[in-house]
């Protein structure tokens, strides 16, 4: 079956939409300097033109498989799955693409999760928290204007590990992240690997943000605001 790389000639003409073939995705992610970053539970990736998730889905698969090689405890591995997921961010202009992006990320996480843990080990809280992370990290909007389809600022969440089993969620506008980060850099003009929140700690007083209560990774779905 031939891989589809365009949806319509009009979309190519109007917004320059062309989907990246999986062969190209794999080639790029197999480059040593990129592979090193993918094989990390903490390195963050931003895809500013995410489409239906060609890059993000493959990075998620690889991060989850890497997590399986690093953690022995099943309980800790479930937390690390959520941590790996929380490092992936996407922005996509077209509404239908965003819908598929979210579906593809959810299905990919669930597929790997169900293939890793037995029915007795599975935890519905993990899956509900994964859905919250994906919804927070995948935005419909324009990466150039840094605004959503409704003209509001794009907002992303930082998921900062606290101690061994907890996480602190804090929201920032994408604009504040870009303006405050000196480490933003392009890789092959396809996606970006960066420390998204590297300087936000010193910039907090300049921007509006929301902070959530520190919770166990599995309880992210409760979305408890301070």
C-alpha positions as CSV (number, residue, x, y, z in Angstrom):
1,X,0.0,0.0,0.0
2,X,1.4,3.4,-1.1
3,X,2.0,5.8,1.8
4,X,-0.2,8.9,1.5
5,X,1.9,12.1,1.8
6,X,-0.8,14.7,0.7
7,X,-4.5,15.1,1.5
8,X,-5.3,17.4,-1.3
9,X,-3.6,19.6,-3.9
10,X,-5.5,22.6,-2.5
11,X,-4.0,22.1,1.0
12,X,-0.5,21.8,-0.5
13,X,-1.1,25.0,-2.4
14,X,-2.7,26.9,0.5
15,X,-0.7,25.8,3.5
16,X,2.2,23.8,2.1
17,X,0.9,20.6,3.7
18,X,3.0,17.6,2.9
19,X,3.3,14.6,5.2
20,X,6.7,13.1,6.0
21,X,7.0,9.4,4.9
22,X,7.8,6.9,7.6
23,X,11.1,6.0,5.9
24,X,12.2,9.6,6.2
25,X,11.1,9.8,9.8
26,X,13.1,6.6,10.7
27,X,16.1,7.8,8.8
28,X,16.2,11.1,10.7
29,X,15.5,9.6,14.1
30,X,18.3,7.0,13.5
31,X,20.9,9.7,13.2
32,X,23.3,9.3,16.2
33,X,22.9,12.8,17.5
34,X,19.1,12.5,17.4
35,X,19.0,8.9,18.6
36,X,20.9,9.9,21.7
37,X,18.2,12.5,22.6
38,X,15.3,10.1,21.8
39,X,16.8,7.5,24.2
40,X,16.1,9.8,27.1
41,X,13.2,10.1,29.5
42,X,13.8,13.8,30.1
43,X,14.7,15.4,26.7
44,X,11.8,17.3,25.4
45,X,10.7,17.5,21.7
46,X,8.5,20.0,20.1
47,X,7.1,19.4,16.6
48,X,5.9,22.9,15.4
49,X,4.1,21.4,12.4
50,X,2.9,18.1,13.8
51,X,0.5,16.9,11.2
52,X,-1.0,13.6,12.3
53,X,2.0,12.8,14.4
54,X,4.5,11.1,12.1
55,X,7.5,12.2,14.2
56,X,5.9,12.4,17.6
57,X,4.3,8.9,17.4
58,X,7.6,7.3,16.4
59,X,9.5,9.2,19.1
60,X,6.9,8.1,21.7
61,X,7.3,4.5,20.6
62,X,11.1,4.7,20.9
63,X,11.0,6.5,24.3
64,X,8.6,3.9,25.8
65,X,10.7,1.0,24.5
66,X,13.8,2.7,26.0
67,X,12.0,3.1,29.3
68,X,11.4,-0.6,29.3
69,X,15.2,-1.2,29.2
70,X,15.9,1.2,32.1
71,X,13.4,0.3,34.8
72,X,13.0,-3.0,36.6
73,X,10.0,-2.2,38.9
74,X,6.7,-2.5,37.1
75,X,5.3,0.3,39.3
76,X,8.2,2.6,38.5
77,X,8.0,1.7,34.8
78,X,4.4,3.0,34.7
79,X,5.5,6.3,36.1
80,X,8.4,6.5,33.6
81,X,5.9,5.8,30.7
82,X,4.0,8.9,31.7
83,X,7.3,10.9,32.2
84,X,8.4,9.9,28.7
85,X,5.0,10.9,27.2
86,X,5.1,14.3,29.0
87,X,8.3,15.3,27.1
88,X,6.5,15.4,23.7
89,X,4.8,18.5,22.4
90,X,3.1,19.3,19.1
91,X,1.5,22.3,17.4
92,X,-0.6,21.8,14.3
93,X,-2.6,24.3,12.3
94,X,-5.4,22.1,10.8
95,X,-8.2,20.9,13.0
96,X,-8.6,17.5,11.3
97,X,-4.9,16.8,11.7
98,X,-4.9,17.7,15.4
99,X,-7.8,15.3,16.0
100,X,-5.8,12.5,14.3
101,X,-2.6,13.5,16.1
102,X,-4.3,13.1,19.5
103,X,-5.9,9.8,18.5
104,X,-2.6,8.5,17.2
105,X,-0.7,9.5,20.4
106,X,-3.4,8.0,22.6
107,X,-3.5,4.7,20.6
108,X,0.3,4.4,20.5
109,X,0.6,4.9,24.3
110,X,-2.1,2.4,24.9
111,X,-0.8,-0.2,22.5
112,X,2.7,-0.2,24.1
113,X,1.2,0.0,27.6
114,X,-1.1,-3.1,27.0
115,X,1.8,-5.0,25.5
116,X,4.0,-4.2,28.4
117,X,1.8,-4.8,31.4
118,X,-0.4,-7.8,32.2
119,X,-4.1,-7.2,32.9
120,X,-3.4,-7.6,36.6
121,X,-0.7,-4.9,36.5
122,X,-2.7,-2.4,34.4
123,X,-3.9,0.8,36.0
124,X,-6.8,2.9,34.6
125,X,-5.4,5.9,36.3
126,X,-2.3,5.7,34.2
127,X,-4.3,5.7,31.0
128,X,-6.5,8.6,32.2
129,X,-3.4,10.6,33.1
130,X,-1.9,9.9,29.8
131,X,-4.9,11.3,28.1
132,X,-4.6,14.5,30.1
133,X,-0.9,14.9,29.2
134,X,-1.6,14.4,25.5
135,X,-4.5,16.9,25.5
136,X,-2.3,19.4,27.3
137,X,0.8,18.9,25.1
138,X,-0.9,18.8,21.6
139,X,-2.2,22.2,20.5
140,X,-4.1,23.5,17.5
141,X,-2.6,26.7,16.4
142,X,0.1,28.5,14.4
143,X,3.7,28.0,15.7
144,X,4.7,31.3,13.9
145,X,2.1,33.5,15.6
146,X,2.2,31.4,18.7
147,X,-1.6,31.6,18.9
148,X,-4.5,29.1,18.7
149,X,-7.2,29.0,16.0
150,X,-9.3,31.3,18.2
151,X,-6.5,33.9,18.6
152,X,-5.6,33.0,22.2
153,X,-2.0,32.3,23.2
154,X,-0.9,28.7,22.9
155,X,-0.4,27.3,26.3
156,X,1.9,24.3,27.2
157,X,2.5,22.5,30.5
158,X,5.8,21.8,32.1
159,X,5.8,18.4,33.9
160,X,8.6,18.6,36.4
161,X,9.4,15.4,38.4
162,X,9.3,16.0,42.2
163,X,11.1,13.4,44.3
164,X,10.8,9.8,43.1
165,X,7.1,9.4,42.3
166,X,5.5,12.9,42.0
167,X,5.2,15.5,39.3
168,X,4.6,19.3,39.4
169,X,2.6,20.7,36.5
170,X,2.9,24.4,35.6
171,X,1.4,26.1,32.6
172,X,3.2,28.7,30.4
173,X,2.3,30.5,27.2
174,X,4.3,29.2,24.2
175,X,5.3,32.8,23.6
176,X,7.0,33.1,27.0
177,X,8.8,29.8,26.4
178,X,10.2,30.9,23.1
179,X,11.1,34.4,24.2
180,X,12.7,33.1,27.4
181,X,14.6,30.2,26.0
182,X,18.1,30.5,24.5
183,X,18.3,26.8,23.7
184,X,15.6,26.7,21.0
185,X,17.1,25.2,17.9
186,X,15.9,23.6,14.7
187,X,16.9,20.1,13.7
188,X,16.7,19.4,9.9
189,X,13.8,22.0,9.8
190,X,11.4,19.2,10.6
191,X,11.0,19.3,14.4
192,X,12.7,20.8,17.3
193,X,14.5,19.3,20.3
194,X,14.9,21.7,23.1
195,X,14.9,22.2,26.8
196,X,11.5,23.9,26.6
197,X,11.4,25.3,30.1
198,X,15.1,25.9,30.6
199,X,14.8,29.6,31.5
200,X,11.2,29.8,32.6
201,X,12.1,29.6,36.3
202,X,13.7,33.0,36.1
203,X,10.9,34.4,33.9
204,X,7.9,33.4,35.9
205,X,7.3,36.9,37.3
206,X,6.9,38.3,33.8
207,X,4.2,35.9,32.6
208,X,0.8,34.5,33.7
209,X,0.8,30.8,34.4
210,X,-1.0,28.2,36.4
211,X,0.5,25.8,38.8
212,X,-1.0,22.5,39.8
213,X,-0.5,20.7,43.1
214,X,2.3,18.1,43.1
215,X,0.7,14.7,42.7
216,X,1.7,11.1,42.0
217,X,2.2,10.6,38.2
218,X,-0.9,8.3,38.1
219,X,-3.0,11.1,39.6
220,X,-2.3,13.7,37.0
221,X,-5.9,13.1,35.7
222,X,-7.3,14.8,38.8
223,X,-5.9,18.1,37.6
224,X,-5.7,19.6,41.1
225,X,-4.9,23.4,40.9
226,X,-3.1,25.2,43.8
